[in-house]
Amino acid sequence: MFKEFKEFISKGNVLDLAVGVIIGGAFGKIVTSLVDDIIMPFIGLIIGGLDFSGLSIVIGKATIKYGMFIQNVVNFLIIAFSVFMIVKAVNKVRRIKPEEKEEEVVEAPSKEEALLAEIRDLLKAKN
């Protein structure tokens, strides 16, 4: 059982997944900081410091915080747009690199061409 577990853990896919999760967590903190510390202050200036998180409705003993939901949706849209812009910039940088020359692909002769070549070779051999 230990041997199987060791094989499972040492597979490339598991290691790649672990690295992806760790890098994703760190990248998530960077994007959250970008949104909270850089983008949201500008948006706050534009919309006059409006904060949706305080909006709520009290029904009986339950408090429905629909403002937090609206704020989270706005944050999500800002984060999604920020990630989109980062990915777009990375893709643009990748396109700038000189493209490798594609190898010429030699097409195999069609059946008709192969048959004609065979007939030609037989005629040459006969003469």
Backbone as a chain_set.jsonl record, in Angstrom:
{"seq": "MFKEFKEFISKGNVLDLAVGVIIGGAFGKIVTSLVDDIIMPFIGLIIGGLDFSGLSIVIGKATIKYGMFIQNVVNFLIIAFSVFMIVKAVNKVRRIKPEEKEEEVVEAPSKEEALLAEIRDLLKAKN", "coords": {"N": [[0.825, -1.185, 0.0], [1.95, 1.242, 0.794], [3.872, 1.483, -1.185], [2.317, 1.795, -3.494], [1.084, 4.227, -2.86], [3.319, 5.89, -2.816], [4.07, 5.756, -5.537], [1.829, 6.963, -6.651], [1.958, 9.571, -5.585], [4.37, 10.415, -6.672], [3.891, 10.693, -9.355], [3.87, 12.636, -12.331], [1.584, 14.22, -12.908], [0.32, 14.67, -10.433], [2.244, 16.115, -9.046], [2.444, 18.358, -10.732], [-0.127, 19.371, -10.4], [-0.07, 20.034, -7.675], [1.89, 22.04, -7.66], [0.58, 23.869, -9.293], [-1.65, 24.536, -7.691], [-0.404, 25.784, -5.507], [0.964, 27.939, -6.741], [-1.27, 29.145, -7.858], [-2.642, 29.969, -5.548], [-0.867, 31.893, -4.542], [-0.865, 33.664, -6.697], [-3.518, 34.395, -6.619], [-3.568, 35.977, -4.314], [-2.047, 38.131, -5.191], [-3.659, 39.153, -7.25], [-5.949, 39.797, -5.768], [-4.906, 41.792, -4.106], [-4.237, 43.652, -6.079], [-6.802, 44.348, -6.973], [-8.121, 45.208, -4.555], [-6.347, 47.143, -3.458], [-5.446, 48.824, -5.49], [-7.182, 49.088, -7.801], [-9.872, 49.289, -6.761], [-9.828, 51.68, -5.091], [-9.708, 53.696, -7.093], [-12.112, 53.204, -8.44], [-13.834, 53.726, -6.35], [-13.461, 56.499, -6.12], [-14.551, 57.294, -8.544], [-17.272, 56.462, -8.413], [-18.075, 57.805, -6.212], [-17.434, 56.788, -3.657], [-19.247, 54.78, -3.055], [-20.427, 52.019, -1.322], [-21.578, 48.869, -1.477], [-21.799, 46.884, 0.42], [-23.043, 47.383, 2.866], [-25.773, 47.315, 2.511], [-28.863, 45.893, 3.363], [-31.66, 43.762, 4.239], [-34.02, 43.273, 6.745], [-35.832, 40.601, 7.784], [-38.026, 39.501, 9.924], [-36.215, 37.68, 12.214], [-34.13, 37.24, 10.587], [-31.428, 38.455, 8.654], [-30.932, 39.669, 5.541], [-28.306, 40.071, 3.565], [-28.027, 41.533, 0.952], [-26.47, 43.442, -0.177], [-23.809, 42.722, 0.306], [-23.652, 40.591, -1.433], [-23.96, 41.914, -3.903], [-21.642, 43.505, -3.781], [-19.671, 41.512, -3.795], [-20.121, 40.416, -6.327], [-19.424, 42.604, -7.945], [-16.72, 42.824, -7.203], [-15.831, 40.343, -8.167], [-16.223, 40.682, -10.943], [-14.397, 42.72, -11.446], [-11.987, 41.464, -10.717], [-12.015, 39.333, -12.56], [-11.848, 40.77, -14.959], [-9.347, 41.963, -14.591], [-7.628, 39.715, -14.536], [-8.136, 38.804, -17.111], [-6.989, 40.913, -18.603], [-4.308, 40.615, -17.857], [-3.726, 38.05, -18.878], [-4.18, 38.573, -21.564], [-2.097, 40.402, -22.066], [0.136, 38.743, -21.615], [-0.235, 36.858, -23.656], [0.123, 38.525, -25.854], [2.813, 39.189, -25.593], [3.913, 36.673, -26.009], [3.275, 36.285, -28.711], [4.972, 38.055, -29.935], [7.484, 36.917, -29.991], [9.816, 35.467, -32.265], [8.521, 33.317, -34.69], [8.947, 29.818, -34.982], [10.36, 28.185, -37.807], [8.272, 26.321, -39.846], [8.475, 22.907, -40.641], [8.779, 21.675, -43.939], [6.227, 19.78, -45.285], [6.268, 16.841, -46.914], [4.148, 15.637, -49.228], [2.606, 12.486, -49.547], [2.52, 10.548, -52.524], [-0.493, 10.35, -54.49], [-2.809, 7.598, -54.971], [-3.203, 7.225, -57.691], [-0.968, 8.546, -58.793], [1.08, 6.979, -57.725], [0.524, 4.535, -58.968], [0.867, 5.22, -61.666], [3.598, 5.882, -61.596], [4.634, 3.357, -61.052], [3.903, 1.957, -63.362], [5.413, 3.389, -65.226], [7.995, 2.75, -64.341], [7.988, -0.004, -64.865], [7.752, -0.021, -67.646], [10.162, 1.204, -68.324], [11.914, -0.715, -67.431], [11.337, -2.818, -69.172], [12.228, -1.914, -71.638]], "CA": [[0.0, 0.0, 0.0], [2.859, 2.383, 0.842], [4.526, 1.563, -2.482], [1.339, 2.374, -4.417], [0.919, 5.636, -2.498], [4.534, 6.567, -3.258], [3.968, 5.877, -6.987], [0.779, 7.943, -6.928], [2.449, 10.9, -5.245], [5.504, 10.8, -7.511], [3.48, 10.882, -10.741], [4.01, 14.017, -12.789], [0.335, 14.971, -12.846], [0.062, 15.074, -9.054], [3.191, 17.182, -8.737], [2.026, 19.536, -11.489], [-1.326, 19.889, -9.747], [0.335, 20.666, -6.42], [2.558, 23.305, -8.001], [-0.465, 24.759, -9.796], [-2.452, 25.026, -6.566], [0.425, 26.71, -4.714], [1.146, 29.145, -7.55], [-2.59, 29.759, -7.961], [-2.912, 30.665, -4.287], [-0.025, 33.097, -4.49], [-1.36, 34.568, -7.73], [-4.792, 34.916, -6.115], [-3.268, 37.073, -3.39], [-1.588, 39.262, -5.993], [-4.821, 39.727, -7.935], [-6.796, 40.411, -4.742], [-4.251, 43.042, -3.725], [-4.404, 44.561, -7.209], [-8.179, 44.841, -6.97], [-8.45, 45.92, -3.317], [-5.448, 48.25, -3.124], [-5.155, 49.72, -6.609], [-8.331, 49.357, -8.674], [-11.066, 49.716, -6.007], [-9.797, 53.106, -4.722], [-10.078, 54.5, -8.253], [-13.55, 53.028, -8.662], [-14.477, 54.458, -5.261], [-13.452, 57.919, -6.486], [-15.451, 57.5, -9.68], [-18.681, 56.308, -8.013], [-18.335, 58.59, -5.009], [-17.236, 56.016, -2.431], [-20.397, 53.925, -2.806], [-20.096, 50.669, -0.871], [-22.817, 48.098, -1.438], [-21.774, 45.844, 1.454], [-23.892, 47.717, 4.008], [-27.195, 47.183, 2.183], [-29.464, 44.654, 3.864], [-33.09, 43.75, 4.571], [-34.297, 42.446, 7.91], [-37.144, 39.944, 7.736], [-38.11, 38.776, 11.192], [-34.905, 37.629, 12.859], [-33.118, 37.0, 9.549], [-30.897, 39.614, 7.946], [-30.501, 39.318, 4.189], [-27.268, 41.041, 3.195], [-27.919, 41.529, -0.499], [-25.395, 44.367, -0.528], [-22.559, 41.945, 0.262], [-23.7, 39.829, -2.676], [-23.677, 42.855, -4.988], [-20.233, 43.882, -3.669], [-18.871, 40.37, -4.231], [-20.25, 40.315, -7.786], [-18.598, 43.679, -8.498], [-15.314, 42.415, -7.005], [-15.554, 39.246, -9.1], [-16.103, 41.231, -12.291], [-13.135, 43.46, -11.514], [-10.908, 40.472, -10.703], [-12.047, 38.619, -13.838], [-11.328, 41.67, -15.985], [-7.911, 42.121, -14.352], [-6.968, 38.487, -14.991], [-8.244, 38.822, -18.566], [-6.002, 41.85, -19.138], [-2.991, 40.019, -17.646], [-3.58, 36.963, -19.851], [-4.069, 39.2, -22.878], [-0.742, 40.951, -22.175], [1.067, 37.61, -21.742], [-0.395, 36.306, -25.004], [0.709, 39.471, -26.789], [4.262, 39.021, -25.484], [4.253, 35.4, -26.646], [3.171, 36.44, -30.159], [6.084, 38.88, -30.412], [8.639, 36.054, -30.208], [9.857, 34.983, -33.65], [7.948, 31.982, -34.832], [9.856, 28.826, -35.534], [9.997, 27.8, -39.16], [7.612, 25.023, -39.929], [9.119, 21.993, -41.575], [7.953, 21.397, -45.101], [5.652, 18.449, -45.252], [6.249, 16.238, -48.239], [2.931, 14.843, -49.326], [2.752, 11.186, -50.187], [1.814, 10.565, -53.806], [-1.825, 9.734, -54.472], [-2.824, 6.232, -55.514], [-3.044, 7.32, -59.143], [0.42, 8.89, -59.074], [1.9, 5.807, -57.395], [0.287, 3.537, -60.017], [1.531, 5.71, -62.877], [5.043, 5.737, -61.409], [4.94, 1.926, -61.159], [3.81, 1.618, -64.787], [6.581, 4.002, -65.857], [9.178, 1.966, -63.988], [7.902, -1.295, -65.582], [8.054, 0.24, -69.053], [11.612, 1.458, -68.43], [12.613, -1.987, -67.23], [11.08, -3.62, -70.37], [13.046, -1.401, -72.744]], "C": [[0.881, 1.265, 0.0], [3.523, 2.595, -0.512], [3.579, 2.195, -3.515], [1.139, 3.859, -4.145], [2.116, 6.443, -2.988], [4.508, 6.77, -4.777], [2.944, 6.935, -7.379], [1.275, 9.36, -6.705], [3.543, 11.341, -6.204], [5.139, 10.938, -8.987], [3.553, 12.353, -11.086], [2.741, 14.828, -12.639], [0.05, 15.47, -11.438], [0.991, 16.22, -8.659], [2.827, 18.472, -9.464], [0.809, 20.186, -10.848], [-0.968, 20.614, -8.458], [1.013, 22.011, -6.676], [1.526, 24.318, -8.485], [-1.305, 25.354, -8.681], [-1.67, 26.055, -5.759], [0.614, 28.028, -5.467], [-0.184, 29.885, -7.691], [-2.962, 30.531, -6.702], [-2.126, 31.957, -4.172], [-0.507, 34.121, -5.514], [-2.695, 35.185, -7.309], [-4.588, 36.074, -5.157], [-2.821, 38.324, -4.145], [-2.782, 39.946, -6.661], [-5.75, 40.407, -6.935], [-6.206, 41.745, -4.288], [-4.391, 44.083, -4.834], [-5.793, 45.189, -7.189], [-8.447, 45.714, -5.745], [-7.636, 47.189, -3.117], [-5.215, 49.251, -4.254], [-6.416, 50.084, -7.396], [-9.527, 49.906, -7.899], [-10.985, 51.168, -5.527], [-10.162, 54.04, -5.886], [-11.577, 54.41, -8.539], [-14.331, 53.752, -7.578], [-14.525, 55.951, -5.537], [-14.466, 58.208, -7.584], [-16.916, 57.446, -9.242], [-18.983, 57.0, -6.695], [-18.261, 57.798, -3.715], [-18.397, 55.107, -2.077], [-19.939, 52.515, -2.456], [-21.404, 49.904, -0.697], [-22.913, 47.176, -0.236], [-22.67, 46.145, 2.646], [-25.378, 47.565, 3.746], [-27.73, 45.847, 2.681], [-30.951, 44.867, 4.119], [-33.259, 42.831, 5.772], [-35.726, 41.92, 7.784], [-37.245, 39.066, 8.968], [-36.771, 38.847, 11.891], [-33.767, 37.431, 11.854], [-32.713, 38.305, 8.887], [-30.359, 39.148, 6.597], [-29.564, 40.421, 3.714], [-27.064, 41.011, 1.678], [-26.825, 42.486, -0.981], [-24.047, 43.666, -0.605], [-22.498, 41.127, -1.029], [-23.359, 40.732, -3.857], [-22.197, 43.241, -4.978], [-19.33, 42.747, -4.152], [-18.952, 40.172, -5.74], [-19.397, 41.384, -8.461], [-17.117, 43.321, -8.366], [-14.924, 41.31, -7.981], [-15.348, 39.785, -10.511], [-14.792, 41.994, -12.464], [-11.957, 42.494, -11.557], [-10.854, 39.74, -12.037], [-11.483, 39.494, -14.957], [-9.82, 41.861, -15.832], [-7.139, 40.903, -14.838], [-7.001, 38.422, -16.51], [-7.178, 39.727, -19.178], [-4.583, 41.304, -18.98], [-2.736, 38.921, -18.669], [-3.418, 37.525, -21.254], [-2.667, 39.763, -23.092], [0.285, 39.834, -22.363], [0.979, 37.012, -23.139], [0.22, 37.229, -26.056], [2.233, 39.351, -26.783], [4.697, 37.725, -26.165], [4.225, 35.51, -28.16], [4.33, 37.229, -30.731], [7.31, 38.02, -30.703], [8.633, 35.556, -31.652], [9.36, 33.54, -33.714], [8.979, 31.043, -35.452], [9.383, 28.446, -36.927], [9.37, 26.414, -39.137], [8.342, 24.174, -40.969], [8.181, 21.74, -42.741], [7.495, 19.956, -45.044], [5.589, 17.943, -46.684], [5.047, 15.315, -48.293], [3.231, 13.526, -50.027], [1.986, 11.221, -51.502], [0.459, 9.869, -53.692], [-1.733, 8.333, -55.07], [-2.597, 6.241, -57.026], [-1.598, 7.619, -59.512], [1.334, 7.704, -58.819], [1.753, 4.743, -58.476], [0.969, 3.956, -61.317], [3.046, 5.58, -62.777], [5.454, 4.275, -61.552], [4.911, 1.479, -62.621], [5.022, 2.166, -65.531], [7.834, 3.161, -65.598], [9.165, 0.61, -64.706], [8.234, -1.115, -67.053], [9.54, 0.488, -69.27], [12.376, 0.143, -68.316], [12.468, -2.891, -68.455], [11.984, -3.191, -71.519], [14.463, -1.638, -72.419]], "O": [[0.591, 2.232, -0.705], [3.717, 3.731, -0.946], [3.999, 3.032, -4.313], [1.035, 4.659, -5.075], [1.956, 7.545, -3.512], [4.884, 7.838, -5.258], [3.157, 7.706, -8.315], [1.046, 10.245, -7.53], [3.638, 12.526, -6.522], [6.004, 11.271, -9.797], [3.325, 13.214, -10.235], [2.8, 16.004, -12.28], [-0.422, 16.595, -11.272], [0.566, 17.178, -8.014], [2.893, 19.555, -8.883], [0.725, 21.411, -10.764], [-1.501, 21.688, -8.179], [0.738, 22.996, -5.99], [1.591, 25.494, -8.126], [-1.637, 26.539, -8.715], [-2.219, 27.086, -5.371], [0.442, 29.104, -4.896], [-0.217, 31.115, -7.647], [-3.53, 31.619, -6.781], [-2.657, 32.987, -3.755], [-0.549, 35.317, -5.224], [-2.971, 36.348, -7.603], [-5.344, 37.045, -5.181], [-3.18, 39.442, -3.775], [-2.896, 41.171, -6.638], [-6.282, 41.48, -7.219], [-6.938, 42.719, -4.107], [-4.636, 45.258, -4.56], [-5.946, 46.397, -7.365], [-8.943, 46.833, -5.878], [-8.166, 48.201, -2.659], [-4.833, 50.394, -4.005], [-6.682, 51.263, -7.628], [-10.138, 50.885, -8.328], [-12.009, 51.851, -5.553], [-10.839, 55.049, -5.689], [-12.225, 55.413, -8.84], [-15.381, 54.332, -7.854], [-15.519, 56.606, -5.225], [-15.152, 59.23, -7.561], [-17.715, 58.288, -9.652], [-20.053, 56.793, -6.122], [-18.972, 58.118, -2.763], [-18.531, 54.699, -0.923], [-19.168, 51.896, -3.189], [-22.234, 50.261, 0.139], [-24.007, 46.724, 0.1], [-23.027, 45.222, 3.378], [-26.175, 47.677, 4.678], [-27.126, 44.8, 2.45], [-31.432, 45.997, 4.204], [-32.7, 41.734, 5.805], [-36.686, 42.684, 7.69], [-36.619, 38.009, 9.042], [-36.245, 39.933, 12.136], [-32.592, 37.45, 12.222], [-33.555, 39.155, 8.596], [-29.441, 38.33, 6.531], [-29.982, 41.558, 3.492], [-26.046, 40.521, 1.19], [-26.318, 42.335, -2.092], [-23.233, 43.972, -1.476], [-21.438, 40.987, -1.64], [-22.558, 40.359, -4.714], [-21.563, 43.3, -6.032], [-18.338, 42.991, -4.839], [-17.961, 39.801, -6.368], [-18.716, 41.099, -9.446], [-16.348, 43.495, -9.311], [-13.834, 41.329, -8.552], [-14.405, 39.39, -11.197], [-14.156, 41.915, -13.515], [-11.029, 42.682, -12.344], [-9.773, 39.542, -12.591], [-10.728, 39.014, -15.803], [-9.096, 41.915, -16.826], [-6.103, 41.046, -15.486], [-6.016, 38.032, -17.137], [-6.535, 39.354, -20.159], [-3.744, 41.501, -19.858], [-1.659, 38.861, -19.262], [-2.62, 37.021, -22.043], [-2.104, 39.621, -24.177], [1.2, 39.963, -23.176], [2.003, 36.693, -23.743], [0.778, 36.753, -27.045], [2.869, 39.404, -27.835], [5.737, 37.688, -26.823], [5.053, 34.9, -28.837], [4.644, 37.083, -31.913], [8.101, 38.364, -31.581], [7.573, 35.256, -32.202], [9.73, 32.685, -32.91], [9.763, 31.425, -36.32], [8.185, 28.39, -37.203], [9.867, 25.483, -38.503], [8.76, 24.659, -42.02], [6.968, 21.61, -42.573], [8.277, 19.04, -44.788], [4.942, 18.538, -47.546], [4.932, 14.357, -47.529], [4.012, 13.471, -50.977], [0.929, 11.845, -51.594], [0.284, 8.934, -52.911], [-0.698, 7.942, -55.608], [-1.897, 5.386, -57.569], [-1.056, 7.017, -60.439], [2.253, 7.444, -59.596], [2.738, 4.114, -58.864], [1.582, 3.128, -61.991], [3.707, 5.214, -63.749], [6.51, 3.983, -62.113], [5.775, 0.725, -63.067], [5.595, 1.477, -66.375], [8.623, 2.896, -66.505], [10.22, 0.124, -65.114], [8.916, -1.951, -67.646], [10.115, 0.045, -70.264], [13.362, -0.078, -69.019], [13.382, -3.659, -68.755], [12.452, -4.031, -72.288], [15.344, -1.288, -73.205]]}, "num_chains": 1, "name": "protein.A"}
